[in-house]
Amino acid sequence: MDFPLQTGSSLEDQITKYEHFIDVVLKGDLKRVSKEYEIICERVVEYMNIKTTIKTLIENKINEFKTMSDIGSNCYVKCVVPNSDMIYLDVGLNHFVQLKLEEALIFIEKRVELYNQTLETLSSK
């Protein structure tokens, strides 16, 4: 949005217009971009935690294990995973796909790479 200097306007009027533009438009954009950046960073951390867990399962050849699972509102229940060869991952739009652990690692790498590119784009704004 451009505010050219107008000959009939006083300097205070122009300063007021610029201050309004900064307060309304630019600060709003900054809040939106900051929130989006924060959400993407949280997703990257979640994917990296999943990646670490998958690598541990593969390296230690763990097939069955016990865990605690969050069923919502920080309410946890004890679970037994009888077969850890496959994992369900959210691939977007709340769609889950069952993948082998190796496939999940490949998917996570690509997803984190895309998120990092998005973070770079947001950082440049």
C-alpha positions in Angstrom: 0.0 0.0 0.0 1.5 3.3 -1.1 1.0 6.6 0.6 2.4 9.3 -1.7 3.2 12.7 -0.2 0.4 15.0 -1.0 1.0 18.7 -1.3 -2.3 19.7 0.4 -1.8 17.5 3.5 0.1 18.5 6.5 3.0 16.5 7.7 1.1 15.4 10.8 -1.7 13.9 8.7 0.8 11.9 6.6 2.6 10.7 9.8 -0.8 9.6 11.2 -1.5 7.7 8.0 1.8 5.9 8.2 1.4 5.1 11.9 -2.1 3.7 11.1 -0.7 1.6 8.3 2.1 0.2 10.6 -0.3 -0.5 13.5 -3.1 -2.0 11.5 -1.5 -3.7 8.4 2.1 -4.4 9.2 1.7 -5.5 12.9 -1.2 -7.7 11.9 0.9 -9.4 9.2 3.7 -9.9 11.6 1.4 -11.6 14.2 0.0 -13.8 11.5 3.4 -14.8 10.1 4.8 -15.3 13.7 1.9 -17.6 14.6 2.3 -19.6 11.3 6.1 -19.9 12.0 5.4 -21.2 15.5 2.9 -23.8 14.3 5.3 -25.1 11.7 8.2 -25.3 14.2 5.9 -27.4 16.5 5.2 -29.8 13.6 8.9 -30.1 12.8 9.6 -31.0 16.5 6.7 -33.6 16.4 8.1 -35.2 13.2 11.6 -35.3 14.6 10.4 -37.0 17.8 8.6 -39.6 15.7 11.7 -40.1 13.6 13.8 -40.7 16.7 11.2 -43.2 17.9 11.2 -45.0 14.6 15.0 -45.2 14.4 15.0 -46.6 18.0 12.5 -49.3 17.0 14.5 -50.2 13.9 18.0 -50.2 15.5 16.9 -52.2 18.6 14.6 -54.5 16.6 11.7 -53.9 18.9 8.6 -55.7 17.8 6.3 -55.5 20.8 6.3 -52.8 23.5 4.2 -51.0 26.1 3.5 -47.3 26.1 1.2 -44.6 27.3 -1.1 -43.0 24.7 -2.8 -39.6 24.9 -6.5 -40.1 24.1 -7.2 -36.4 24.4 -7.1 -33.6 26.9 -3.9 -35.0 28.4 -5.7 -38.2 29.4 -3.3 -41.1 29.0 -4.0 -44.8 28.9 -1.6 -47.8 29.0 -1.2 -49.5 25.6 0.5 -52.6 24.2 1.8 -52.4 20.7 1.9 -56.1 19.5 3.6 -55.4 16.2 5.7 -52.3 15.5 6.4 -53.0 11.8 3.9 -50.4 10.6 2.9 -46.9 11.7 0.1 -44.6 10.9 1.1 -41.1 9.9 -1.0 -38.0 9.3 -0.2 -37.1 5.7 -2.3 -33.9 5.7 -5.9 -32.9 5.9 -6.3 -35.2 8.8 -5.8 -38.3 6.6 -3.7 -41.1 8.1 -1.8 -43.6 6.0 -0.3 -46.9 7.3 3.4 -47.1 6.4 6.3 -49.4 7.0 8.9 -47.8 9.3 11.4 -47.3 6.5 8.7 -45.6 4.4 7.7 -43.4 7.3 11.3 -42.2 7.7 11.4 -41.2 4.0 8.0 -39.4 4.3 9.2 -37.6 7.5 12.4 -36.5 5.8 10.5 -35.0 2.9 7.9 -33.4 5.1 10.5 -31.8 7.3 12.4 -30.6 4.3 9.2 -28.9 3.0 8.5 -27.4 6.4 12.1 -26.0 6.5 11.6 -24.4 3.1 8.3 -22.8 4.4 10.2 -21.5 7.5 12.8 -20.0 5.3 10.1 -18.3 3.2 8.4 -17.0 6.3 11.7 -15.7 7.8 12.3 -13.7 4.7 9.0 -11.9 5.0 
